[in-house]
Amino acid sequence: MKVRLQKIIAEAGIVSRRKAESLIMEGRVKVNGKIVTQLGTKADPSVDHIRVDGKLIKIKPSAKKEYYLFNKPQGVITSLEDEKGRKTVIDYFDTDKRLFPVGRLDYNSEGLLILTNDGDFCKILTDAANGIERVYDVKIQGFLDEKIKRRKINAVKLEKGYISKPIIEILKETNSNTWLRVTLRTGKNREVRRIFEKLGYTVVRLKRIKYGPFELGTLPKGEYRKFTAEEMKEVNILKKKCSRNKK
């Protein structure tokens, strides 16, 4: 997860964040061999090589891995910080652990978001090769065209070289809207919204209710909880399964 350079440097325990900003402006910080002087620059400490005065920064991983389910409200950024000062998902967490969100939910979407400090687990869930299911409840304006219903949508071309393959189920129809359940095995940017834009519909509400074996359930909006013992078993099952698949 990319965060601002000054935050990475400060969290590494080298200097304060304010001093880190001075180091950047003085040209004493390099990212992947290139000098950086722009304060807005972001980097991923788990991937990028960051040096201060020639010394490589080493981020100490937390000894204990933590896993949380969060019910993200609408109007919240899925990020560690926001340059516009908007509320982020991390603002809801009362912890000193360096957590990061698994995947994304856009600003106007809500529902299940997993946060963790386990990079390996994050990669398992987000790697398209693993085909982890994401399930959404989606409210659209109007009603699905009969041709679309009969065709049973299973492929939508969103861009050159990329075809989304949603499973779409009608939950209920109201006077002017339709509730649908959409299942995807990919997590492209705004994929659900783009699917319906392509089909000629406007998404009124989008809520993720499931990610892999992890379900939102009755968790109140804006609240979070740690994984249960059963969910931790699922974490280990996923890790073992993906480890076998790589061999």
Secondary structure, 3 states (H helix, E strand, C coil): CCEEHHHHHHHCCCCCHHHHHHHHHCCCEEECCEECCCCCCEECCCCCCEEECCEECCCCCCCCCCEEEEEECCCCECCCCCCCCCCEHHHHCCCCCCCEECCCCCCCCEEEEEEECCHHHHHHHHCHHHCCCEEEEEEEECCCCHHHHHHCCCCEEEECCEEECCEEEEEEECCCEEEEEEEECCCCCCHHHHHHHHHCCCEEEEEEEEECCEECCCCCCCCEEECCHHHHHHHHHHHHHHHHHHC
